[in-house]
């Protein structure tokens, strides 16, 4: 039991977990929905679901999080404390270490001292791990809701900011993702039926609808509820997208709805490309430095690299994993990374 380490990334919409063996190889990787904004009981259900899927006892739990942003908490500090307490209550204080970014792992007694460092430090775990593997690159972890852009320079994470607020100012955290992001947050005006069309400021459709229609969305990653609670077929996705431009599905062909989806996709790509350009403008990366793709939306990173004439490298190159766990370990990179950091640097003594 002591030969395995389980890395956790506690999000506000999903819980991700990656189990490493004694050699640091990912042998299982799990993602399960966790609508934390509806209550802490959903975290308990998610933890049970993960442990039930793993089907084995684990004595070392390395934890990072972003779920402290859920609006059930009055503050981010409160969220960090409650999520940390939940993990410690579930698995025991001697078995849990919380990742505090720049300060490494902390035990229960030190959590109140490092609340701000623990908050949303999952990107730091990913960057810290990859900085030991490659000297120069731009890491892009494109997830269901957000995208992290981290410059890796001379074997370290060369970031402009640490907190969410500051990272958003510097476009190191961009609130756009390939599944949960509302379409109204991506496009305000689109070409449709030969004219420019305004987009409704309503939560009628999400980017998952767009990427189902374009055929990009990876199988298995589409775990979030749809905007209307209906199904996820192409026709249902197109029906929701039609609402964004004030129409019914029957007003156009499926091909026209796919064309609309491609137009919305291009606007999300443009937003991310601007973030890449800003990162590259710092002059820290050599011309040949690649874009590293991770997360459910790493297909977007591959396309951006191609459009910008840069090399694309998938993070799977540096993820040691069994064939059955490899893809999900890259999709759940922070959970894998925090486990790897725990294996390499944490004593786990009470």
N, C-alpha and C positions, 0 to 999 in steps of 0.2 A: 504494500500500500504506500510506503514511503518513497517508492521509486517513481511516482508520477506527480506531475504538477498540473493543475487546472487553471488556465487563464480565463478571466471573466471580463467582459466589457458590458457594463450595465447601462443600457440606453433608455431613452424615454419611450421608444416604440418597440425595440427588440432587445433581447438579451442574447449575447453571443458568448460561447465558451469553446475553448480549444484545449484538449488534453494532450500533454506531452509525456513521453516515456522518459526513462532515466538518461537517455542520450539526447534529449531535446527534440525528438521526432514527434510530430503531431500524429496521433493515432486515431483521434476522433475530433470532429468539429461540428458544433451544433449552433443553429440560430433558431430562436423561437419568439413569436410575437409577445410583447409585454406593453399593453397600453397603460403606462404608469400614470398618466394624467387622470385615470379613472379610480386610482387608489392603490395603496401599497399591497393590498391582497393580490394584485396581479403580478407583482414581483415574486411573491411566495409561490404562486402557481407556475411562473416561469422557471424558478429554481427547481421545483419539483419535476417539471417536464424535462429539464436538462439532465438532472441526475437520473431520472428514469430512463432516458435514452442512453446514457453512458452505461448504466447497469453495473457499476462497480464503485467501491468506496474510494474516496480521495482524501488524503490528509494534508495537502498543500494547495491553498487557494490564493492565487495572485489576482488582485482586483483593480480594475480601472473603471471609469464611469463617465457618462454625460447626462445621466438621468436626473441629476440634481436640478436641472433646468425645468423639470415638469412643474406645472403650475399648481399642483397640490401642496407644494412647499412654499412657505412664506418668503424664503430666501434661499440662495444657493448654498450657503453654509448649513442651513437646516437640512437641505436635501442631501448634502454630502454626509452629514452625521447620521441621518436616518438610513441611508442606503448602506453605509458602513456598519451600523448597528445591526441591520437586517442580515448581512452576511455573517457577522460574528455570532449572532444569536442562532443562526442556522447551522453553522459549521464549527463554531468554537473559536475563541480568541487565539489559542495557540496554533491554530491551523490556518489563520487568515492573515494576509499582509495586504495593506492598501497602498497603491502606487501614488506617490506624491511628487511625480515629475522630477524636477531638479534635485529633490532631496531623496530620491530612491523610494524604497519601501518603508512603511511605518507600521508599527503595531498599534493595538487598541489605545494604549495610554497616550500616544503622540498624535492621534487623529485631530483633536481640537486645535493643536498648534499649527497644523498644516492644511486646514480646510481649503484655503484659497489655492494651494498647490495641487490638491487632490482633484478639485473641480475640473471636469472636462480635460483631463490630462491624457486621454487615450491617444491623441495624436503624438504626444511626446514619447510614449512607449514605442509606437511604430517607428518614429524617426530615430530614437536612440538605438533601437535594434539595427535598423538598416544602415545607420552611420558606421556601424562596425563591419559592414559588409561591402560598402562601396564609398569611395571618397567624394565623388562629385555627381550629383543628380538632382532632379526636381521630383520629389515624391508627390503624387496626386492620389489621394484616397477618396474616391467618389462613391458615396454611400446612398442610402435611400432618401436622406433628408439634407445632408450637408456634404461639402467637399473641403478637404484639407490640402493645402499646398505648402510644402516644407522644402526649403533649399538645404541640401546636404553639401557642405563645403569643407574640404580637407578633413573628412571623416568625423564631422560633427553637424548637428542641426543648427544652421545659421539663420535663426529666426529674428524677426523684428519685434515680436511681442509674445506674450505667454497667455494672458487671460483671453476669454472669448471676446470681450469688448474690444480689446486692442488688436486681436487677430482679425476681427472683422474690419477694423479701420485699415489694416494693411493688406486686405484680401488674402490673408493666409488661412482664413476661415470664410468660406462663401456659402451662404445658406441657399444652396440649390442641390438637389439630388435627383436620382433617376426613378424614384418610386413615389414617395409621399409628397413631394413638392407640388403645390397647386399650380395649375397651368397659368392662372392669373398672375402669379409671381414671376413668370418667365417671359410672357409676351403680352403686350398691350395693344398691338396692331399687327395684323397678319394679312398676307395676300390670300384671297379666297374668291373663287368664281370670277376671276379677272379683275378684281377690284381690291382696294385696301379696306380691311374690315376691322372695326374695333372689337376688343375682347372683353367679355363680361367680367366684372369684378365680383365674381361669385365662385364659390367652391363647388363648381359643377364637375370638374375633371382634374386628374392629377397627371404627373409625368409618366406614371405607370401606363396610363391609357395611351399616351403618345408612343412609348417604346414597345407596347404590345403591337400597335399598328405598324411601326417601322420594322418589327421583327428583331429588335436588339436585346430585349429584356431576357436575361439569363433564366433558364428554367430553375425553379425552386426559390428564387430570390423574391418573388412577388407575394409577400406574406401580408401586406397591409390591406385593410379594408378599402373598398372603392368609395368614391365620394358619395354615391347614392345608396351604398349598401347592396347593390345588385351584383351580377356576375362579372366575369373577366373575359368573356369571349370577344372576338374582334368586333362583332356588331354592337355589343353592349359598350365597348370602349369607344367606338365611333359615335354612338348615340350620346354619350356624355360629352365628347369633344364637340359635337354639333351644338350642344347647348351653349358652349363658350362663345359661339358666333351667332347666337340667337336663332338657331335653326333646329329642324328635326333631322333624324337620320335619313329619312326618305327624301329629303330635299336634294341629295347629291348621291353620287355613286360611292362605293367603298373605296375606289381608287382615288376619288377626290378627297375623302377623309384621310387617306394615307398621305396624300400630298400635303394636306394641312398639318398633319403630324410631323412630317419632315421639315416644314417651315418652322414649327415651334421648336423642334429639336435644334435647328440651326441657331436659334436665338439663345438657347441654353449653352451651346458650344461657344458662341461668341462671348458670352459672359465669362465662361471659364477661360477662354483664350486670352481675354483681357487680364485676368489674374495671372496667367502664365507670363504674358508680356511684362507685367509689372515685376514679377519675381526675377525674370531674366535681366531686366534693366538694371538690377543692382550690380551687375558685373562680377559676380562671384563665381559663376559657372563657366567653364571653358566651352568653346563652340560645340564640341562633340558630346557634351554631357546629355545623357538621355532623360526622357520622362519615364518615371516609374509608375506603373499602374497598379492600384489595389482597390478593393471594395467591389460591391455589386455593379458599379458603373465603370469599371476599368475599360470597358469597350469604348467609352467616351474618350479616355486618355489615349488609347491607341489611335483613334480617329484624329484627335487634336495633334498628336505627334506627326501623323502623316500630313495633315494640312499645313503644319508649320515647318515641315522639312527637318524634323528632328528624329533621332532614334527613339524607338519605344522598347522598353524592357519590362516584362511582367515580373511582379514581385515574387512570383512562384519560383524564380531562379534561386532565391535565397531562403525559401521556406522548405525546411526539411519535413517531409510528411509522407505518410503512406498513401498509396494511390487513391484510396477511398476518401481520405481526408484532405487531399491537396487543394482542391478548388475552394472548399469552404474555409480552409485555413487562410487563404489569401483574401477571400471575401470578408472574413472576420479578423483582419490583420492585427488590430490592437489587442485582441484577446490572445492571439498567437504570440505577439511581441512581448506582452507583459508576462506571459508564462516563460518565454525564453529568458527574459531579464531576471525573472525569479529563480530559474534554474541556475543561471550563471553567477548570481550575486547575492543570493539571500540565504542566510543560515537557518532560518525557521526555528530558532530556539525561543522558548517562552521568555 
